[in-house]
Amino acid sequence: MLSVVNADGTTSNGSLIDEIVRCMLAAALEAEVNAYMAELADQRDGQGRRLVVSNGCHHPRNSPQPPEPFRSRPRV
């Protein structure tokens, strides 16, 4: 993830340190999940399916905005 850093060391969303810490935590959590999944990859149920699977993740979706309210013209 790239972002513009201001002269005082901050980004538009917060301080540079906050961004670094957030990225480090995300990387540590991802590594922990990958290690857990690798440890239990060989465990299967009676039908041969894995007992532990990851749900995965998707990028956030943009929800459509509701249409503008209909404004009727006054009757004359």
LINKA-V346409 format. One line per field, one symbol per residue. psi: psi as a letter, one per 20 degrees, with the letter a starting at -180 (. if undefined). burial: b if it has 9 or more other C-alpha atoms within 8 Angstrom, else e. A space follows every 50 residues. Layout:
psi: ???
burial: ???
This chain:
psi: pqqpprhjjqrhiaqhhggggghggghgghhgggggghhjhipqahjjqq hpqqiaqrqqqoqqqqqqqpoqqqq.
burial: eeeebeeeebbeeebbeebeeeeeeeeeeeeeeeeebeebeeebeeeeeb eeeeeeeeeeeeeeeeeeeeeeeeee
